[in-house]
Amino acid sequence: MDVGIDLRASLHKQRGHLSWLYNVEPENLYQHELGKYRTYGIRVTAPDCTDILHDVAVCEKTATHIVDTLNHYQVSPVHLYDVVTDMLP
């Protein structure tokens, strides 16, 4: 497990004022045209639910940058898809 994810989870529990916690979610997917490939999704954990936006980026560094930004600005999950698509290179 990524140490950064553990630190964010601890921060979420300690501060108590964060409404949403975003984490990078590694995934192994398959598409007929591509075959098997490694990608990264984004998991959002809220007080009342957990959800995943799948297949966000094939670069872990890109996914981590997006997650860090989402956590920093506490982006509402309602806006997750729009913010993520705006941030992709």
C-alpha positions in Angstrom: 0.0 0.0 0.0 1.2 3.5 -0.8 2.5 5.4 2.2 0.8 8.6 0.9 -2.5 6.9 1.1 -1.9 5.8 4.7 -1.0 9.3 5.6 -4.1 10.8 4.0 -6.2 8.3 5.8 -4.7 9.2 9.1 -5.1 12.9 8.3 -8.8 12.3 7.5 -9.3 10.6 10.9 -7.3 13.1 12.9 -8.7 16.4 11.6 -12.3 15.2 11.3 -13.2 18.2 9.2 -12.5 16.7 5.8 -15.7 15.6 4.2 -14.2 13.5 1.4 -11.1 11.4 1.1 -9.7 10.5 -2.3 -7.3 7.7 -3.0 -5.6 6.2 -6.0 -7.1 2.8 -6.9 -4.8 0.6 -9.0 -6.7 -1.5 -11.5 -5.9 -4.3 -14.0 -8.3 -4.0 -16.9 -8.9 -5.6 -20.3 -10.1 -4.2 -23.6 -10.3 -6.2 -26.8 -8.2 -3.6 -28.7 -5.6 -3.2 -26.0 -5.5 -6.5 -24.1 -4.6 -6.4 -20.4 -3.4 -3.1 -19.1 -2.6 -1.4 -15.8 -4.6 1.7 -15.0 -5.5 3.8 -12.0 -8.9 4.9 -10.8 -9.9 7.3 -8.0 -11.8 6.1 -4.9 -13.8 8.6 -3.0 -14.8 7.9 0.6 -17.5 10.1 2.1 -19.2 9.8 5.5 -22.1 8.0 3.9 -20.7 6.2 0.9 -17.7 5.0 -1.1 -17.4 5.0 -4.9 -14.8 4.6 -7.6 -14.2 6.5 -10.8 -12.5 3.7 -12.9 -9.7 3.9 -15.5 -8.7 7.6 -14.9 -5.1 7.4 -16.0 -2.5 4.8 -17.0 0.2 6.9 -15.3 0.3 6.6 -11.5 2.0 10.0 -11.1 -0.9 11.7 -13.0 -3.5 9.9 -10.9 -1.7 10.8 -7.7 -1.5 14.5 -8.7 -5.2 14.5 -9.3 -6.0 12.8 -6.0 -3.7 15.3 -4.1 -5.6 18.2 -5.7 -9.0 16.7 -5.0 -8.0 16.2 -1.3 -6.5 19.6 -1.0 -9.5 21.5 -2.4 -12.0 19.0 -0.9 -13.8 18.7 -4.3 -17.4 17.5 -3.9 -17.9 14.0 -5.5 -20.7 15.6 -7.5 -18.0 17.5 -9.4 -15.5 14.6 -9.5 -15.9 13.6 -13.2 -15.8 17.2 -14.5 -12.7 18.1 -12.4 -10.9 14.9 -13.3 -11.5 15.3 -17.1 -10.4 19.0 -16.9 -7.1 17.9 -15.2 -6.1 15.1 -17.6 -3.3 16.0 -20.0 
